[in-house]
Amino acid sequence: MHRYNSAGIEGLKSRKSPGRKQRLSEAQKAELRALVIRGPDPAIYKVVRWRCVDLRAEIARLWSIEVHENTIGAWLGELGLTRLQPRPVHPKKNPEAEATFKKLCQSGACQAHRHHGKYADRDLVSGRSQGRPERHPRVYLGADRITAIDGAR
């Protein structure tokens, strides 16, 4: 009634509730974003990339805020960061051997890998097995159960 008296019909519209107070201030969020982008120092943190568990411990150490790992993931999403990471690279990777293999495949040396399906490398007509001739004679059984091999009645 008070909202109607003060603002009329517009005062009766549902208002958005303020919700829970933010755990991190805007300055802390900016600092967290910079921390994640900068990455961990392996000598200090003993990790090579941030995980939500590691960030949770660091936030607890910096600002004395205890939150669940899922909350860390949600905060990273709000900050425009994702959990994507590059594919691992083997330390003994040989770029020359990889380039040679790619050249072989482009020249047609590994054609078997390009076909699709389980038996794609066989030269068979679809629907016919290896032992079956191109035109299989049909066997018609008469009343006496005897027939010619060519299917004549």
C-alpha positions in Angstrom: 0.0 0.0 0.0 2.8 2.4 0.8 4.5 1.8 -2.5 1.2 2.4 -4.3 0.6 5.7 -2.4 4.2 6.9 -3.1 4.6 5.8 -6.8 1.2 4.8 -8.0 0.8 1.7 -10.3 4.5 1.7 -11.1 5.2 1.2 -7.4 3.4 -2.1 -7.4 5.8 -3.8 -9.9 8.1 -6.4 -8.5 11.5 -5.1 -7.6 14.7 -7.0 -7.8 16.0 -8.0 -4.4 19.5 -6.8 -3.6 20.6 -10.4 -2.8 23.6 -11.5 -0.9 26.6 -9.1 -0.4 29.5 -9.7 -2.7 32.4 -11.6 -1.1 35.0 -9.9 -3.3 35.1 -6.1 -3.9 35.7 -4.8 -7.5 39.3 -4.1 -6.6 39.8 -7.7 -5.3 38.2 -9.1 -8.5 40.5 -7.0 -10.6 43.5 -8.3 -8.6 42.2 -11.9 -8.9 41.9 -11.5 -12.7 45.5 -10.1 -12.9 46.7 -13.0 -10.7 45.1 -15.6 -12.9 46.4 -14.1 -16.1 49.9 -13.7 -14.8 49.9 -17.3 -13.7 51.6 -19.0 -10.7 55.3 -18.8 -10.0 56.4 -22.4 -9.8 59.1 -21.6 -7.3 56.6 -20.1 -4.9 53.4 -22.0 -5.5 54.8 -25.4 -6.6 52.3 -25.5 -9.4 52.6 -24.7 -13.1 49.0 -23.6 -13.8 46.2 -22.4 -11.6 43.5 -24.8 -10.6 40.4 -23.8 -8.7 41.8 -25.6 -5.6 45.0 -23.5 -5.8 43.1 -20.3 -6.4 40.9 -21.1 -3.5 43.9 -21.4 -1.2 45.4 -18.2 -2.5 42.2 -16.2 -2.0 42.0 -17.6 1.6 45.6 -16.5 2.1 45.3 -13.1 0.6 41.8 -12.0 1.8 40.8 -14.6 4.4 37.7 -15.6 2.3 36.8 -19.2 2.3 34.6 -20.3 -0.6 34.0 -23.6 -2.5 35.9 -24.5 -5.6 32.7 -24.2 -7.7 32.5 -20.5 -6.6 36.0 -20.0 -7.9 34.9 -21.4 -11.2 31.9 -19.1 -11.2 34.0 -16.1 -10.4 36.4 -16.9 -13.2 33.4 -17.0 -15.6 32.2 -13.6 -14.4 35.7 -12.2 -15.0 35.6 -13.5 -18.6 38.2 -16.3 -18.0 37.7 -19.9 -18.9 39.3 -23.1 -17.7 40.7 -23.8 -21.2 44.4 -24.9 -21.3 46.7 -25.8 -24.2 47.2 -29.4 -25.1 50.3 -30.8 -23.5 53.5 -31.1 -25.7 55.8 -34.0 -25.2 59.3 -32.8 -24.2 61.0 -35.1 -26.7 58.9 -34.1 -29.6 60.7 -34.2 -33.0 59.4 -31.5 -35.4 61.4 -32.9 -38.3 59.8 -36.3 -38.0 56.4 -34.8 -37.7 56.9 -32.7 -40.9 58.1 -35.8 -42.8 55.0 -37.7 -41.7 52.7 -34.9 -42.9 54.5 -34.8 -46.2 54.0 -38.6 -46.7 50.3 -38.3 -46.0 49.9 -35.4 -48.4 51.7 -37.4 -51.1 49.3 -40.4 -50.7 51.6 -42.8 -48.9 49.1 -43.2 -46.1 45.8 -43.5 -48.1 44.4 -46.3 -46.0 43.9 -43.8 -43.1 41.7 -41.6 -45.3 39.0 -44.1 -45.9 36.0 -44.3 -43.6 34.4 -47.4 -42.2 35.6 -50.7 -40.9 36.2 -52.4 -44.3 36.7 -49.4 -46.5 40.1 -50.6 -47.8 38.5 -53.7 -49.5 37.5 -53.5 -53.1 34.1 -55.1 -52.7 30.7 -54.2 -54.1 28.3 -53.1 -51.4 26.1 -55.9 -50.2 28.2 -58.7 -51.6 30.7 -60.9 -49.8 34.0 -62.2 -51.2 32.7 -65.7 -52.0 29.6 -64.6 -53.7 29.6 -64.1 -57.5 28.3 -61.0 -59.2 24.9 -62.6 -60.1 24.0 -65.3 -57.7 21.7 -68.0 -59.3 18.4 -68.4 -57.4 17.3 -71.8 -56.5 13.6 -72.5 -57.0 12.3 -75.7 -55.5 9.4 -77.4 -57.3 6.9 -79.8 -55.9 9.4 -82.7 -56.0 12.1 -80.5 -54.3 14.4 -80.9 -57.3 15.6 -78.0 -59.4 18.1 -77.0 -62.0 21.2 -75.1 -60.8 20.4 -72.2 -63.1 17.0 -71.7 -61.6 14.9 -73.0 -64.5 11.6 -74.4 -63.5 
